[in-house]
Each structure stands twice: as C-alpha cells, then as structure tokens.
Amino acid sequence: MQETGGGVQYISIMRTLSSKPLGFLATAAIMIALTVVVSVFNVPNPNMILIAGLVICASLFGWPGGVTAAVVMMAYTLYFFSTDHSFTAFTEQNMQKVIVSAIGIVIVGFFVSALRVIISREFKQLERMNSELEEDNELLEKATTIDALTNTNNRFGLRRDFSNYLGKDIRVMMMDVDGFKEINDQYGHHTGDYVLSQVGAHLTGIFGSEHVYRYGGDEFLIMLPNTSDGEFDQMTERLRHEISQIALEDTDETISFSAGYTYGTPALQSDLRSMVRIADEQLYESKGAGKNRITGCKFSRTKNHASTHQKGARGAVEPERELHRCSGGRTVTMSL
C-alpha cells in the first residue's frame, strides 16, 4: 500500500519542522522581523501582532518556537512599556500591563507548544502505523501472488502482471517435468515437492523471478520479453543442464522437461491469452514427439473473412473476426 501524496508531504513537513535548530533560528527571525515592523510603523497595539507570531511559531516548531517567541515577545513588551524604553523603569499602570502580558505569553506559549508536541507525537505514531500496514500489505500480496512451494509467481501474480506484457516482443513458454506423475508415485510426494521447488529455483535463476509463474501442478509459464533466438536457446540449454543435475536420493534417475513456446507482439489481452494457449499446445506437441524437447512457433494474427469456408455450428457463415494461430514451427531436441 502506498501512502497518499498529501499524507506523505504532511508527515515530511512535520518531521522537518521538528528540527530544534531550525525552530530556534526560524522563530528568532520571524519574531525579530515582526518587532521591527511594529516599531517602524508605530503599531498602537503591537502585542496583538506579536501574540499571533507566538502562536504561529509555537504551532510550527513546538517548544523551540514557543520558548524563543516568548523570550522575544517578553523582551519587546519590557521595551515597549518601560519608561523611555529603559527595560527597567515602569509606571504602576504599565507594570500591570507587563504582568498581564507576561501571563498571557506564558499561557499561550505553553499550551500551543504542548499541543504541537501532541500533534507531532500522533503523526509519528501514524507514520509508524502506516509503515507497519505497508509491510503487512506487502506480506499479504506475497502470500497471495507467490507460490509457497516453488517461490514463483502463481496465477494471481500472472493476472496482476498480464497487461505489463502487452505491446512487447515476448516469448511465452509453457514447460513441465517429464514423468512427474511417475516420480510422485514411485518416490512419494515429498520427492515430487522437492523436484518442483528445485525446478522453480532454476527457472527464476535463469529467466528472472518476475517472469516465471507456476501455472498448475508441474506446469510453469515463462513470459520472457525482448529475447533473441540465440539468447533463448542459451537459456533453455542452461535450464536443461541445471534440471538434469537435480539429484534424487537413492536413485540415478535423471530429471528432464518438455516445453512449448510461441513468440510475437501481443496488442490485446486476447492475443496474450491465445499465446498462452498456443504455448500449451506446443508443449503437448513436444510430449507427443517423445518428451525432453522444446517446440515453438511464431504467433500470428490473421483475419477470417466471410468468403472463407469457416462455418458456425449451424452452417451459417461466421462474421469477420481475428484468428490467432502459429506461423511456422521450430523444434529443438535436447539430448542428455
């Protein structure tokens, strides 16, 4: 989960304003500027302006702002009400005004500064809660989109990423482990799980964890963008070699895989769904040809026109629509 832009900015501002040096310096500058203004323009009741400055500085900077503003305002109060601005001599009436002003300065400064501290504490707690919530959401997303056994993306992860592959030159490969049912039946499900976890680790190590999805059972889907024939052949050969090195306890059985793939540039989600279907069909071509091999073809989008012999279930000519098919084939036999 991402925090809202306004919340992030506000928390960042609050954190910056909590700096004590900034609070002292900024408040001193603001309050001195206000005292200069009220003096130059001979404001008749300067404390009204200065008390506003105190409230603002205490609100922004907390105790550093409140204390600094109170000191500056108290100094100006003594200057303003003292006889001949001596800071020490006062008439009885002006002394009363100084005392009242001092009480007001202390009360306002204390309560506004304390309120600022409380608000700052609450925002720190909110920031901590947001951070914890974000971590929890990341864990939840991982639990939802990552297959626990193989540590690869699952179908929910595929659904999340599906549109990211549109408009890209990609290879869509479907693969499974040859004879996996026999491995499960002969050596037990714990051995089958071990094989799947190892296959998942090798797939993510070669193709990247963001491009590998457990499609179901021992089937894995690889969505690989921007890869040449040469690069793809090197990757699959490396995969063949690494999977053949998976060792099963108390047996010399060699693990192999079969795969089918198609390549092209899907413009629509329907294109990409068709590419997954075609890759699955190519996988079964490999299985039918003897396993331990890869069969692939280029993805093609063609028009089905009313003038062709495509018929519907009742014999009526279907309207023009897109057909998704393979254009040419390419089979690679991987010898062990």
Secondary structure, 3 states (H helix, E strand, C coil): CCCCHHHHHHHHHHHHHCCHHHHHHHHHHHHHHHHHHHHHCCCCCHHHHHHHHHHHHHHHHCHHHHHHHHHHHHHHHHHHHCHHHCCCCCCHHHHHHHHHHHHHHHHHHHHHHHHHHHHHHHHHHHHHHHHHHHHHHHHHHHHHHECCCCCCECHHHHHHHHHHHCCCCEEEEEEEECCHHHHHHHHCHHHHHHHHHHHHHHHHHHHCHHHEEEEECCEEEEEEECCCHHHHHHHHHHHHHHHHCCCCCCCCCCCCEEEEEEEECCCCHHHHHHHHHHHHHHHHHHHHCCCCEEEEEEEEEEEECCCCCCECCCCCECCCEEEEEEEEEEEEECCC
